[in-house]
Amino acid sequence: MAGVLSGLRHIYLTIYNWTLFFGWFQVFYLAVKTLKESGHEHVYDAVEKPLLLTQTAAILEIFHGLVGLVRSPVSATLPQIGSRLYVTWGILWSFPELQSHILVSSLVISWSVTEIIRYSFFGTKEAFGSAPSWLLWLRYSTFLLLYPSGITSEVGLIYSALPYIKESGKYCLRMPNKWNYSFDYYYAALVVLGIYVPGNPHMYGYMLGQRKKALSKSKKE
């Protein structure tokens, strides 16, 4: 029975990882193609559907960690996916004024290259039991550049959205109401920006530690 469950786990994770690989590859291809042919102003329109679908599907990774399908700690997965979903839905999708911003291009290219490498690495590992050393190196090295560029794009887009958030009043809950509760999306965005500052150096340090551990282990094998 344990062998059957293990086999089903490998099949599911192989399908999951390669499905999201192709989703992010589509995002990358459309972003680069549109950037070259039409300019950065049209990149979001080109990638919107696969971006929303593929990034939202990553919610499953929180579930994977919770039930023990993968060893990744939920404490590391949750903030990464949560911040991505916030930028994807709470900023770009919610405020069309940002969709032609030049940082959208750097954002989706940084995200997509990172995820193409990550999902191909784990997809190969689940399907064949191991991944080639060059793919391992890419998995644990490209973030050195792509993580800062992605985070810079995220922070820049959230900051650029602040005037539109404040002016529109979208997602705000004003008093009086039957819940006797108020919520201001503008101040929530400021809180998110405040969390980014101390949170991301910590995450970057965590990833550096994971890189050292993974590459050291591969040299011994």
C-alpha positions in Angstrom: 0.0 0.0 0.0 2.8 2.4 0.9 4.5 1.7 -2.5 1.2 2.5 -4.3 0.8 5.8 -2.4 4.4 6.7 -3.1 3.9 6.0 -6.8 0.8 8.1 -6.9 2.6 10.9 -5.2 5.4 10.9 -7.8 2.9 10.8 -10.6 0.9 13.7 -9.2 3.9 15.9 -8.5 5.4 15.1 -11.9 2.2 16.2 -13.6 1.9 19.2 -11.4 5.4 20.5 -11.9 5.5 20.0 -15.7 2.0 21.6 -16.0 3.2 24.7 -14.2 6.5 24.6 -16.2 4.5 24.9 -19.5 2.3 27.6 -17.9 5.3 29.7 -17.0 7.1 29.0 -20.3 4.0 30.4 -22.0 4.2 33.5 -19.8 7.9 34.0 -20.7 7.4 33.4 -24.4 4.5 35.9 -24.7 6.3 38.5 -22.5 9.5 38.4 -24.6 7.6 38.3 -27.9 5.3 41.2 -27.0 8.2 43.2 -25.5 10.1 42.8 -28.8 7.2 43.4 -31.2 4.9 45.9 -29.3 6.7 47.3 -26.3 6.4 47.0 -22.6 3.0 48.7 -22.5 1.3 45.6 -24.0 3.1 42.9 -22.0 0.5 42.5 -19.3 -2.4 42.1 -21.8 -0.4 39.4 -23.6 0.4 37.4 -20.4 -2.6 38.1 -18.2 -4.5 34.8 -18.6 -1.6 32.3 -18.3 -0.1 34.5 -15.5 -3.3 34.6 -13.4 -3.9 30.8 -13.9 -0.4 29.6 -13.3 0.4 31.8 -10.4 -2.9 31.0 -8.7 -2.3 27.3 -9.2 0.7 27.7 -6.9 -1.7 27.8 -4.0 -1.5 24.0 -4.2 2.1 24.2 -3.0 0.9 25.4 0.5 -1.4 22.3 0.6 1.5 20.1 -0.5 3.6 21.3 2.4 0.7 20.9 4.9 0.0 17.3 4.0 3.6 16.3 3.7 3.8 15.7 -0.1 6.9 17.9 -0.2 9.5 18.8 2.4 9.4 22.5 1.9 8.3 24.3 5.1 5.0 26.1 4.9 6.6 29.0 6.7 8.8 29.6 3.7 6.2 28.7 1.0 3.3 30.8 2.4 4.9 34.3 2.3 6.4 33.7 -1.2 3.1 32.6 -2.7 1.1 35.1 -0.7 3.2 38.0 -1.9 3.0 36.8 -5.5 -0.7 36.5 -5.3 -1.1 39.9 -3.8 0.9 41.6 -6.6 -0.8 39.5 -9.3 -4.5 39.9 -8.1 -4.3 42.7 -5.6 -2.2 45.1 -7.6 -2.0 44.3 -11.3 -5.4 42.8 -11.9 -7.2 45.2 -9.6 -5.6 48.4 -10.9 -5.4 48.5 -14.7 -3.5 51.8 -14.6 -0.4 49.7 -13.6 -0.7 47.2 -16.4 1.3 49.3 -18.9 4.1 50.0 -16.4 7.6 49.0 -17.5 8.2 47.1 -14.2 5.5 44.6 -15.4 8.0 43.3 -17.9 10.9 42.9 -15.5 8.4 41.3 -13.0 7.0 38.6 -15.3 10.4 37.8 -16.9 12.0 37.4 -13.5 9.2 35.3 -12.2 8.9 33.2 -15.3 12.6 32.4 -15.7 12.7 31.5 -12.0 9.8 29.2 -12.2 10.7 27.6 -15.5 14.0 26.5 -13.9 12.3 25.5 -10.6 9.5 23.4 -12.0 11.7 21.7 -14.6 14.1 20.8 -11.8 11.4 19.3 -9.5 9.6 17.8 -12.5 12.7 16.0 -13.6 13.5 14.9 -10.1 10.1 13.5 -9.5 10.0 11.7 -12.9 13.5 10.3 -12.9 14.6 10.4 -9.2 17.3 13.0 -9.8 18.1 16.0 -11.9 21.3 16.8 -13.9 24.0 18.8 -12.1 23.6 21.8 -14.5 19.9 22.1 -13.7 20.7 21.8 -10.0 23.1 24.7 -10.3 20.6 26.8 -12.2 17.9 26.0 -9.6 20.1 27.2 -6.7 22.0 30.0 -8.4 19.8 32.1 -10.8 17.9 33.5 -7.9 21.0 35.5 -7.0 20.0 37.9 -9.7 16.3 37.0 -10.4 15.1 37.3 -6.8 16.4 40.9 -6.4 15.0 41.9 -9.8 11.7 40.3 -9.0 11.4 41.9 -5.6 12.4 45.3 -6.9 9.7 45.0 -9.5 7.1 43.9 -6.9 7.9 46.8 -4.5 8.0 49.3 -7.4 4.6 48.3 -8.6 3.0 48.3 -5.2 4.5 51.8 -4.6 3.3 53.0 -8.0 -0.2 51.7 -7.2 -0.6 53.7 -4.0 -2.1 56.8 -5.6 -4.6 54.7 -7.6 -5.5 52.7 -4.5 -6.1 55.9 -2.5 -8.1 57.6 -5.2 -10.3 54.7 -6.1 -11.2 53.6 -2.5 -11.3 50.0 -3.9 -11.6 47.2 -1.4 -12.2 49.7 1.5 -14.8 49.2 4.1 -16.1 52.4 5.6 -18.0 53.1 8.8 -20.8 52.8 9.7 -21.6 49.3 8.6 -23.3 46.3 10.2 -20.0 44.7 11.2 -18.9 47.9 12.9 -15.5 47.5 11.3 -13.4 49.6 8.8 -10.7 48.6 6.4 -8.5 50.8 4.2 -6.8 49.1 1.4 -4.3 52.0 1.0 -3.0 51.6 4.5 -2.9 47.8 4.0 -0.7 48.3 1.0 1.6 50.5 3.1 1.8 47.7 5.7 2.7 45.2 2.9 5.5 47.5 1.8 6.7 47.7 5.4 6.8 43.9 5.6 8.8 43.6 2.3 11.7 45.6 3.7 12.7 43.3 6.6 11.1 40.2 5.2 12.9 39.8 1.9 16.5 40.1 3.2 15.6 37.3 5.6 14.1 35.2 2.7 17.2 35.9 0.6 19.4 34.6 3.4 17.3 31.5 3.7 17.7 30.9 0.0 21.5 31.4 0.3 21.5 28.8 3.0 19.5 26.4 0.9 21.9 27.0 -2.1 25.0 26.2 0.0 23.4 23.0 1.4 22.2 21.7 -2.0 25.4 22.4 -3.9 27.6 21.0 -1.1 25.5 17.8 -1.0 25.8 17.5 -4.8 29.6 17.6 -4.7 29.7 14.8 -2.2 27.5 12.5 -4.3 
